[in-house]
Amino acid sequence: MPTLNTAIVVQTALMQACLYGHWKVVQILVLFKANIHKKGCFSGATAIHFATLKGHTRCIRLLVADYVPSVPDFWNIMRGTPTDETNKEAFDAGNLQRLVNGKSDGGVTALHLAALHGHAESLQLLLDLGASVSHVTVNDGSTIDLIGSGSTPLHYAACGGSAVCCQLLIAAGADMGAENANGLTPLMVARSWHKTSAEGILSKHPEGRVRILPSPYLSLPLMSIVRIARECGWRKTSVSSTSHDPCVICLEMECTVAAEGCGHEFCTKCALYLCSTTSSSTSIRGVPGSISCPLCRHTIVSFIKLTSTTPIKVLPWSSSSLALCAAGAGTGSKCASSLHGRSDMRRIRSSSVHLGCSSFRSGKLSSMKLDCAGLDETMPCLVSCLRLDVRRSSSYRDRISRYSEFS
């Protein structure tokens, strides 16, 4: 069976979380704006490739949170039949399609991987997000492709033997008679790999257009709640005062958002959980991609911020960290006078240096570069100084140059 070479030396935390299906980790990384477009060094695969490889559909949903707008007409826009021109201009569908149709080495897309491994739920979501059924693989010498270059996702679905994936691709417009570079059609691929379950579907053309329901993993309110969480936070521990009502789901945090439509209020954390885990509405009367309110079952397309919800404030630098960062040539005399004596030096070494939200020991700040030319030479420096007479060894420069090739 053809496989994608996933032996990547350098992988981001987002790639690892998507590979093993840790959707909660993916949610936090997406909230902190992790780079979802980062490619692996030796395979060119992005986070969406890793999520699709194992069929982690929840992770795929979170990766596209910034590209799927919270508008009720999204599914019709992606199908090319918008009913509201205003909503059509609310987002750029091209950016979403470029993300979903991103290619790794060999021209393999996420849709190829979902079709090959039989992940029908992931494949259906990718199709709703604008994945192309006509993209073909290429022979660039970097992957082992036993099917042949020029293969479509339907070729890969035939090789994997998933009848459901073949049906979804054919209903989405895949060409059943397309030939790859080896002259093989999807039916010929299925026969060569002895996939009898897919031969019956690939041997005859469907009569008429097959209608496909939207993916239950399509979540329209996700973009709205992600933006509110980034602006106002989502980890408040308890109700701050008696004037605020607690969330009806967790009964701990105060309500910060309201469902647009029914108006029921929730905390941001519970709203994030609903959008990340709940299957959306697939009924004809419901809006495709909406989720049901847990209180009244009304369809939710977006969340709005309450007037009492305030944005989070950026924590200022602490006085101790500012004092160390200001230890330059211009402030050398001040530092020398303040750090006078062994007792003061021991006190500073034992204290913690607060860098933003993290706390590190001051003795471990070897990577910081400070100009301590104005300090007393008899007093040891806390961090490595930027001096002209200090040069790195050749082995150090070699390690840095090798690392820069992969960054």
Helices and strands as residue ranges (DSSP letters): H 13-19, H 23-31, H 47-53, H 57-63, H 74-78, H 85-88, H 93-100, H 110-117, H 120-128, H 153-160, H 163-171, H 186-192, H 196-202, H 222-232, E 257-259, E 265-266, H 268-277, E 291-292, E 299-300, E 303-305, H 319-325, H 332-338, H 342-350, E 352-355, E 358-361, G 362-364, H 394-404
